[in-house]
Amino acid sequence: MSTWQLGAGVAVALWLAGCATAPVAKPEVAAAPGASAAAPAASGAAPAARPDPIAPKPFAEVIAGATQQTGWLPVWRKAERVWLEIPESLLRPEATPVQMSVNVSSSVGERGLYAGWMGPDWLVSFRKLAGQQIQLVALNTLYVADNAPLKAAVQDGFSNSLLASMAIVSAPHPERKSVLVDASFMVSDLMSYGTSLERAFRLSYSLDRGNSFIERAHTTDEQASFNLRLHFATGRLPAIGAPNTPPVVLPSTPDPRSIFVGMVVNFSKLPEQPMRPRLGDTRLGHFADAVTDLSDDRKLKPRQWFINRWRLEKKDPQAALSPPRQPIVYWLDKNIPYRYRAAVTAGILEWNKAFEDIGFQNAIEVRQQADNADWSTHDARHASVRWYVGADANVAIGPHHSDPRTGEILDADIAMSDIFGRGARRLIVEDGGFAHRTSWPGSETMVCDFSHRAVAEMGFAMDILEARGDLDPDSPEAEAFVQAVIKDTITHEVGHTLGLRHNFKGSTAYTAAQLQDKNFTATHGISASVMDYNGVNLPLNSEKPSSLVQGGLGIYDRWAIEYAYRSLDPAQEGAELAKIAGRSTEPGLAYADDADAGTGAGGIDPLVNRFDLGSDPLAFWARRLQLARELWQRVQDRGVRPGDDITRQRRVLLRGFARLGSAAELASKYVGGVYTSRVPPRPGAAPAYVPVPAAQQRTALKLVTQGFFNADSFRFKPEFLAGAITDYEESDRSGPPSVPTAVLQLQTAALERLYNASTASRLLEAALYAPAGSNPPMSLNEVYLTLQSAIWSELNAGQEIDSLRRNLQREHLKRLQSLLVRGPAANNLPPDALSLLRWHATALQAKLRGSLQRSSLSVETRAHLQDSLSQLTEALRASMQRSS
């Protein structure tokens, strides 16, 4: 193993720009003793054969004076030039593919473009052409066939991709038959980072090869890694405020026209003996490599899913508990703050409990990278955890690279945002930011925003506990809470790198009574899975405190590890895996993933959510509203005291709304909701789809209309709002916080789901799924009537309508207008739903006319009613004209 470093001088730029090197002088050959100088060729004699001017130079001549790094792929350096020596064995048509990956070592630090993040990977081959050229080809691994005719058809039917092309610069080595290529082929935008920059900043960035270079290389017997410094540039910036031109926002870069990005390009050997693949089961959640096997056209479903897992084998197969032949090793990068290394280590080693259940002792090890280490954890052979920073960095990620032929995990790198590393004091004086997704092609599934939202949950909990007097922000208890959340987050991300997906049903395993039992939560945690986004287990003021966070693995996590990693006899594997997966009906083993949870108005199962807790999510959302109101009331009653952080009142106000952000929307998920099950159909099995009982839907509607649509839920003392000061040290500060805007955002999210076309369809079709003799399902008519009556309740009582309620009514009216005017085709709205909307809108129109006859109402209310009547009348007229 060896490492060397290159300087970034002018010579590098000139070389990469395409400048030729000086010719090498040929040595003179001395004549033999006693011989005379050769005479000129006689006239008419055949001229001496000339060397081929385009033939590569001898291997030894090219690398004369160069320094070699030995390894599987040797690397040569001479001054500022770098060559990669490609063995003859890799140029054969039947050669085993090579894994190639690109990781990001440094970046711009904002908008999802951060240092320390894993990039894409491919299986590649070095294809030697007839001339002196080699292509680096990314192989298409999505489609396979194992018989000759279909294998040829697959090769013809699905294309590979060209990643790079390079000229051979040397004749083959006399003994090794290897050839040299200029390593500068890697100085390119292999992972389309320029597109990511353009997507983030809406500016066109191009790779500037003349100012990009290879910094250093590192080789071993298994891999070769190259650290590159790539320069991306844009010619000019648009004028701020120019027509149709977005403003340039790059506060973390001195000059937004110029950006340096660090990349690590890795070439790695694939295992000589491929791991036996293990097929996935939809009752559990594992990442998997999809392969469409076209070998047998009789297969109903040719696609197979090989779950992602590390190769883990017992050193003593006969022992009940044995260490593995090769443990899974996680390296702690030297950039992790010292104070958090113990929590990170504990979070990683927590998974050993699951492996011990299936006979592996110390399956996972943790090692610390030395401060003076000359290798990078960005290479392809060190699974790692590292810290990263950024102007808006607020997520942790746990991606991995796998062998698509078998699903074997080959590398994994967890990146933890410094949002945790800033300590408890700062965490409770800052608002959470927004989670950004990575933006290079195919990378979206890598990101897990658990840490970002866990920090917001933690801040909300600490605010409430501080307001109650139960927690001092500078106390050891507060520090222990932060460390516990860090451990929980690391355990979650390590689960991803072991192959586990999110399980958003894990949080519903336990009842409210169990969650309030400290002895129970100390043993079982607060959820069946650390792979869920579990809410903080905050007690109401009248309840005794219990465990706040998960604290370790849940029963689902151990089960998922068993399915992926238990040692099984190949002959019995199918039956044994079916037996393990067959336990899915046991308590705590229910599973649902990101697609089930949905985003926005997506998702149909009210038990599948992010950041809920308990077997009754609806009760959880009601508790959240109660907790937010308690927090606001306590801070208002306390008032301002000497030494308070000046932004405390603003932070508490906005943080309360932030934690309620999904409450109204997800409570609305019960209306038209459907409970789902992944158990395959069979006699006696639970139905795959069961509509939420009408009684539960009515309870959810009541919470939404009386809790979130009621202006009394959001009343604040004027002096409290007047004291919600902004941070005047920030140039992008805002003015007074807008309570009406915050309230309307909650209400709009609920209305979006309740008036969604999918919700209407499920309500209209619910009777088709209701078992014979069951209570009748809730009707769409009842939903529309309940909502309209609650939103416009002042019309029946002849009451004044305050500003918060007027905003809600305008939003409701806007939604009615859109649905009525655009019609069912544009909105995917069932015709029966449109008929009901028009029916209720006509009734609302009559009530608005009647209310306008009351002269006792204020001018503001009457103007609002008049405007509402005019808009609704126009919408109904347009709807009727379109229908006729």
Backbone hydrogen bonds, N-H to C=O, Kabsch-Sander energy under -0.5 kcal/mol:
donor,donor_aa,acceptor,acceptor_aa,energy
2,S,219,T,-1.2
4,W,217,A,-1.4
6,L,215,E,-4.4
9,G,7,G,-1.0
13,A,9,G,-1.3
14,L,10,V,-2.5
15,W,11,A,-2.5
16,L,12,V,-2.8
17,A,13,A,-1.6
18,G,15,W,-1.5
19,C,14,L,-2.2
30,A,28,E,-0.5
35,A,32,A,-2.2
45,A,42,A,-2.5
55,A,52,D,-1.1
57,K,169,V,-0.7
62,V,58,P,-1.9
63,I,59,F,-1.9
64,A,61,E,-0.7
66,A,63,I,-2.8
67,T,77,R,-3.5
69,Q,75,V,-3.0
70,T,68,Q,-0.6
72,W,220,T,-2.6
75,V,69,Q,-1.8
76,W,83,W,-2.6
77,R,67,T,-2.3
78,K,81,R,-2.2
81,R,78,K,-2.5
83,W,76,W,-2.6
84,L,181,V,-2.6
85,E,74,P,-2.8
85,E,83,W,-0.5
86,I,84,L,-0.7
86,I,179,V,-2.8
88,E,176,R,-0.6
90,L,87,P,-1.2
91,L,88,E,-1.2
92,R,89,S,-0.6
95,A,92,R,-1.8
98,V,124,V,-2.9
99,Q,268,S,-2.3
100,M,98,V,-0.5
100,M,122,W,-2.8
101,S,266,N,-1.9
102,V,120,P,-2.2
103,N,264,V,-2.3
104,V,117,W,-2.9
105,S,103,N,-0.7
105,S,262,G,-1.9
106,S,262,G,-1.2
109,G,113,L,-1.7
110,E,113,L,-1.0
113,L,110,E,-1.5
114,Y,112,G,-0.7
116,G,104,V,-1.7
117,W,104,V,-0.6
117,W,114,Y,-0.7
119,G,102,V,-0.8
122,W,100,M,-2.8
124,V,98,V,-3.4
124,V,122,W,-0.6
125,S,137,V,-1.9
126,F,90,L,-0.7
127,R,125,S,-0.8
127,R,135,Q,-3.0
128,K,126,F,-0.7
129,L,133,Q,-2.7
133,Q,131,G,-1.4
134,I,166,M,-3.0
135,Q,127,R,-3.0
136,L,164,A,-3.2
137,V,125,S,-2.5
137,V,135,Q,-0.8
138,A,161,S,-3.3
139,L,123,L,-3.2
139,L,137,V,-0.6
141,T,139,L,-0.9
144,V,292,T,-2.3
151,K,147,N,-2.9
152,A,148,A,-2.1
153,A,149,P,-1.7
154,V,150,L,-2.7
155,Q,151,K,-2.2
156,D,152,A,-2.0
157,G,153,A,-2.2
158,F,154,V,-1.8
161,S,138,A,-2.3
163,L,136,L,-2.8
163,L,161,S,-0.6
164,A,136,L,-1.3
166,M,134,I,-2.8
168,I,132,Q,-1.8
169,V,167,A,-0.5
169,V,180,L,-2.6
170,S,180,L,-0.7
171,A,57,K,-3.0
173,H,178,S,-2.7
177,K,173,H,-1.7
179,V,86,I,-1.8
181,V,84,L,-1.9
182,D,167,A,-0.7
183,A,82,V,-2.3
185,F,182,D,-1.2
186,M,183,A,-1.9
187,V,184,S,-1.3
188,S,186,M,-2.6
190,L,188,S,-1.9
192,S,189,D,-1.4
196,S,192,S,-1.2
197,L,193,Y,-2.5
198,E,194,G,-2.2
199,R,195,T,-2.5
200,A,196,S,-2.1
201,F,197,L,-2.7
202,R,198,E,-2.2
205,Y,203,L,-0.8
206,S,233,A,-2.5
208,D,231,H,-3.6
209,R,207,L,-1.0
211,N,208,D,-1.4
212,S,209,R,-1.6
213,F,229,R,-2.1
215,E,213,F,-0.6
215,E,227,N,-2.8
216,R,227,N,-1.2
217,A,4,W,-1.3
218,H,225,S,-2.5
219,T,2,S,-1.8
220,T,223,Q,-2.6
224,A,267,F,-2.3
225,S,218,H,-3.1
226,F,265,V,-2.4
227,N,216,R,-2.7
228,L,226,F,-0.6
228,L,263,M,-3.6
229,R,213,F,-3.0
230,L,228,L,-0.6
230,L,261,V,-2.9
232,F,230,L,-0.6
232,F,259,I,-3.3
233,A,206,S,-2.5
234,T,257,R,-1.8
242,A,239,A,-2.1
245,T,242,A,-1.7
250,L,248,V,-0.5
253,T,250,L,-1.6
258,S,255,D,-2.4
259,I,232,F,-2.7
261,V,230,L,-2.8
262,G,106,S,-1.9
263,M,228,L,-2.1
264,V,103,N,-2.6
265,V,226,F,-2.6
265,V,263,M,-0.5
266,N,101,S,-2.9
266,N,264,V,-0.5
267,F,224,A,-2.5
268,S,99,Q,-2.9
269,K,222,E,-2.5
270,L,97,P,-0.5
278,R,406,T,-0.5
280,G,305,W,-2.1
284,L,281,D,-1.9
286,H,284,L,-0.7
287,F,499,G,-2.8
289,D,306,F,-2.7
290,A,288,A,-0.6
291,V,304,Q,-2.7
292,T,142,L,-3.2
293,D,291,V,-0.8
293,D,302,P,-2.3
294,L,144,V,-2.8
294,L,292,T,-0.8
297,D,295,S,-0.5
299,K,296,D,-1.5
304,Q,291,V,-3.5
306,F,289,D,-2.6
306,F,304,Q,-0.6
307,I,278,R,-2.5
307,I,305,W,-0.7
308,N,287,F,-3.1
309,R,407,G,-1.6
312,L,310,W,-0.9
315,K,323,P,-2.7
319,A,316,D,-1.5
322,S,359,G,-2.6
325,R,313,E,-2.9
328,I,363,A,-3.0
329,V,327,P,-0.7
330,Y,328,I,-0.5
330,Y,365,E,-2.7
331,W,329,V,-0.5
331,W,383,A,-3.1
332,L,367,R,-3.1
333,D,331,W,-0.7
333,D,385,V,-2.9
336,I,333,D,-1.8
340,Y,337,P,-1.5
341,R,337,P,-0.5
341,R,338,Y,-1.1
344,V,340,Y,-2.3
345,T,341,R,-2.7
346,A,342,A,-2.4
347,G,343,A,-2.1
348,I,344,V,-1.9
349,L,345,T,-2.6
350,E,346,A,-1.2
351,W,348,I,-1.5
352,N,349,L,-1.9
353,K,350,E,-1.3
354,A,351,W,-0.7
355,F,351,W,-1.5
356,E,352,N,-2.4
357,D,353,K,-1.2
358,I,354,A,-0.6
358,I,355,F,-0.8
359,G,356,E,-1.6
360,F,355,F,-2.6
361,Q,322,S,-2.2
361,Q,359,G,-0.5
362,N,360,F,-0.6
365,E,328,I,-2.6
367,R,330,Y,-2.5
369,Q,332,L,-2.5
369,Q,367,R,-0.5
373,A,370,A,-1.6
379,D,376,S,-1.6
382,H,379,D,-0.6
384,S,412,A,-2.0
385,V,331,W,-2.3
386,R,414,I,-2.5
388,Y,416,M,-2.0
391,A,109,G,-3.3
392,D,109,G,-0.7
393,A,390,G,-0.6
396,A,448,C,-0.8
397,I,415,A,-2.2
398,G,446,M,-0.7
401,H,411,D,-2.8
403,D,408,E,-2.7
406,T,403,D,-1.6
407,G,403,D,-3.6
409,I,309,R,-2.3
410,L,401,H,-2.9
411,D,401,H,-1.5
413,D,399,P,-1.2
414,I,384,S,-3.3
415,A,397,I,-1.8
416,M,386,R,-3.1
416,M,414,I,-0.5
417,S,415,A,-0.5
418,D,388,Y,-1.6
420,F,417,S,-1.4
421,G,417,S,-0.5
422,R,418,D,-0.7
423,G,420,F,-1.8
426,R,422,R,-0.6
427,L,423,G,-1.9
428,I,424,A,-1.5
429,V,426,R,-1.7
430,E,427,L,-0.6
443,S,440,W,-2.1
446,M,443,S,-2.2
447,V,444,E,-1.0
448,C,396,A,-0.8
451,S,448,C,-0.5
453,R,449,D,-1.9
454,A,450,F,-2.7
455,V,451,S,-2.3
456,A,452,H,-1.5
457,E,453,R,-2.3
458,M,454,A,-2.7
459,G,455,V,-2.7
460,F,456,A,-2.2
461,A,457,E,-2.4
462,M,458,M,-2.6
463,D,459,G,-2.2
464,I,460,F,-2.0
465,L,461,A,-2.7
466,E,462,M,-2.4
467,A,463,D,-2.5
468,R,464,I,-2.0
469,G,465,L,-0.6
469,G,466,E,-1.0
470,D,465,L,-2.6
471,L,465,L,-1.1
475,S,472,D,-2.4
479,E,475,S,-1.8
480,A,476,P,-2.5
481,F,477,E,-2.0
482,V,478,A,-2.1
483,Q,479,E,-2.5
484,A,480,A,-2.2
485,V,481,F,-2.0
486,I,482,V,-2.2
487,K,483,Q,-2.5
488,D,484,A,-2.4
489,T,485,V,-2.4
490,I,486,I,-2.7
491,T,487,K,-2.7
492,H,488,D,-2.0
493,E,489,T,-2.5
494,V,490,I,-3.0
495,G,491,T,-1.9
496,H,492,H,-1.3
497,T,493,E,-1.7
498,L,494,V,-1.2
499,G,496,H,-1.6
500,L,495,G,-2.6
501,R,285,G,-1.8
503,N,531,M,-1.1
504,F,592,A,-2.9
506,G,503,N,-1.1
508,T,505,K,-1.5
509,A,506,G,-1.4
515,L,511,T,-2.2
516,Q,512,A,-1.2
517,D,514,Q,-1.2
518,K,516,Q,-0.8
521,T,517,D,-2.5
522,A,518,K,-2.0
523,T,519,N,-1.0
523,T,520,F,-0.7
524,H,520,F,-3.0
525,G,521,T,-2.0
528,A,506,G,-2.3
532,D,529,S,-0.9
534,N,532,D,-1.1
535,G,612,D,-1.7
537,N,548,L,-2.8
538,L,536,V,-2.1
543,E,540,L,-1.9
556,Y,528,A,-2.1
557,D,528,A,-0.9
558,R,554,G,-1.6
559,W,555,I,-1.7
560,A,556,Y,-2.7
561,I,557,D,-2.0
562,E,558,R,-2.1
563,Y,559,W,-2.1
564,A,560,A,-1.7
565,Y,561,I,-2.8
566,R,562,E,-2.1
572,Q,569,D,-1.7
573,E,569,D,-1.0
576,E,572,Q,-2.5
577,L,573,E,-2.9
578,A,574,G,-2.0
579,K,575,A,-1.8
580,I,576,E,-2.2
581,A,577,L,-3.0
582,G,578,A,-1.7
583,R,580,I,-1.6
584,S,581,A,-1.7
585,T,582,G,-0.6
586,E,583,R,-2.5
589,L,586,E,-1.9
597,A,593,D,-1.9
598,G,594,D,-2.5
602,G,599,T,-2.3
608,V,605,D,-1.9
609,N,504,F,-1.2
609,N,607,L,-0.7
611,F,533,Y,-2.1
612,D,533,Y,-0.6
614,G,507,S,-2.7
615,S,510,Y,-1.7
619,A,616,D,-0.6
620,F,616,D,-1.6
621,W,617,P,-2.3
622,A,618,L,-1.8
623,R,619,A,-2.2
624,R,620,F,-2.2
625,L,621,W,-1.9
626,Q,622,A,-1.9
627,L,623,R,-2.9
628,A,624,R,-2.6
629,R,625,L,-2.1
630,E,626,Q,-2.0
631,L,627,L,-2.7
632,W,628,A,-2.5
633,Q,629,R,-2.4
634,R,630,E,-2.7
635,V,631,L,-2.3
636,Q,632,W,-2.1
637,D,633,Q,-2.6
638,R,634,R,-2.2
639,G,635,V,-1.8
644,D,641,R,-2.0
648,R,645,D,-1.8
651,R,647,T,-2.7
652,V,648,R,-2.7
653,L,649,Q,-2.2
654,L,650,R,-2.6
655,R,651,R,-2.8
656,G,652,V,-1.9
657,F,653,L,-1.5
658,A,654,L,-2.5
659,R,655,R,-2.2
660,L,656,G,-1.1
661,G,658,A,-1.0
663,A,660,L,-0.8
664,A,660,L,-0.9
666,L,662,S,-2.9
667,A,663,A,-2.3
668,S,664,A,-1.6
670,Y,667,A,-1.3
671,V,668,S,-1.2
672,G,670,Y,-0.6
673,G,670,Y,-2.0
674,V,604,I,-2.6
675,Y,690,V,-3.2
677,S,688,A,-1.5
685,A,682,R,-2.4
690,V,675,Y,-2.2
692,V,673,G,-2.4
696,Q,693,P,-0.5
697,Q,693,P,-1.9
698,R,694,A,-2.4
699,T,695,A,-1.9
700,A,696,Q,-2.2
701,L,697,Q,-2.5
702,K,698,R,-2.2
703,L,699,T,-2.1
704,V,700,A,-2.3
705,T,701,L,-2.9
706,Q,702,K,-2.7
707,G,703,L,-1.9
708,F,703,L,-0.9
708,F,704,V,-1.1
709,F,704,V,-1.7
711,A,709,F,-0.5
713,S,710,N,-1.6
714,F,711,A,-1.8
715,R,712,D,-0.8
720,F,717,K,-0.7
721,L,717,K,-2.0
722,A,718,P,-2.7
723,G,719,E,-0.8
724,A,721,L,-1.4
725,I,646,I,-0.5
725,I,723,G,-2.3
728,Y,726,T,-0.9
730,E,727,D,-1.5
733,R,730,E,-0.9
739,V,737,P,-0.9
742,A,738,S,-2.0
743,V,739,V,-2.8
744,L,740,P,-2.4
745,Q,741,T,-1.8
746,L,742,A,-1.4
747,Q,743,V,-2.2
748,T,744,L,-3.0
749,A,745,Q,-1.7
750,A,746,L,-1.4
751,L,747,Q,-2.5
752,E,748,T,-2.6
753,R,749,A,-1.3
754,L,750,A,-2.7
755,Y,751,L,-2.4
756,N,753,R,-1.2
760,A,756,N,-2.1
761,S,757,A,-2.3
762,R,758,S,-2.3
763,L,759,T,-2.2
764,L,760,A,-2.3
765,E,761,S,-1.8
766,A,762,R,-0.9
768,L,765,E,-1.6
769,Y,766,A,-1.5
770,A,766,A,-0.7
774,S,771,P,-1.9
783,V,779,S,-1.6
784,Y,780,L,-2.6
785,L,781,N,-2.5
786,T,782,E,-2.7
787,L,783,V,-2.5
788,Q,784,Y,-2.4
789,S,785,L,-2.3
790,A,786,T,-2.0
791,I,787,L,-2.8
792,W,788,Q,-2.1
793,S,790,A,-1.0
795,L,792,W,-1.7
796,N,792,W,-0.5
796,N,793,S,-0.7
797,A,793,S,-1.2
798,G,794,E,-1.3
799,Q,794,E,-1.6
802,D,800,E,-0.5
806,R,802,D,-2.4
807,N,803,S,-2.1
808,L,804,L,-1.7
809,Q,805,R,-2.6
810,R,806,R,-2.4
811,E,807,N,-2.2
812,H,808,L,-2.4
813,L,809,Q,-2.6
814,K,810,R,-2.8
815,R,811,E,-1.9
816,L,812,H,-2.3
817,Q,813,L,-2.8
818,S,814,K,-2.2
819,L,815,R,-2.3
820,L,816,L,-2.9
821,V,817,Q,-2.8
822,R,818,S,-1.8
823,G,819,L,-1.1
826,A,822,R,-0.6
827,N,823,G,-1.3
828,N,824,P,-1.2
829,L,824,P,-1.3
833,A,830,P,-0.6
834,L,830,P,-1.8
835,S,831,P,-2.3
836,L,832,D,-2.1
837,L,833,A,-2.4
838,R,834,L,-2.6
839,W,835,S,-2.2
840,H,836,L,-2.6
841,A,837,L,-2.6
842,T,838,R,-2.1
843,A,839,W,-1.6
844,L,840,H,-2.3
845,Q,841,A,-2.3
846,A,842,T,-1.7
847,K,843,A,-1.8
848,L,844,L,-2.5
849,R,845,Q,-1.9
850,G,846,A,-2.1
851,S,847,K,-2.4
852,L,848,L,-1.6
853,Q,850,G,-1.3
854,R,851,S,-1.8
855,S,853,Q,-1.0
857,L,854,R,-1.1
862,R,858,S,-2.5
863,A,859,V,-2.9
864,H,860,E,-2.0
865,L,861,T,-2.5
866,Q,862,R,-2.7
867,D,863,A,-2.5
868,S,864,H,-2.5
869,L,865,L,-2.6
870,S,866,Q,-2.2
871,Q,867,D,-2.3
872,L,868,S,-2.6
873,T,869,L,-2.6
874,E,870,S,-2.0
875,A,871,Q,-2.1
876,L,872,L,-2.5
877,R,873,T,-2.4
878,A,874,E,-2.4
879,S,875,A,-2.2
880,M,876,L,-2.5
881,Q,877,R,-2.4
882,R,878,A,-2.2
883,S,879,S,-2.0
884,S,880,M,-2.4
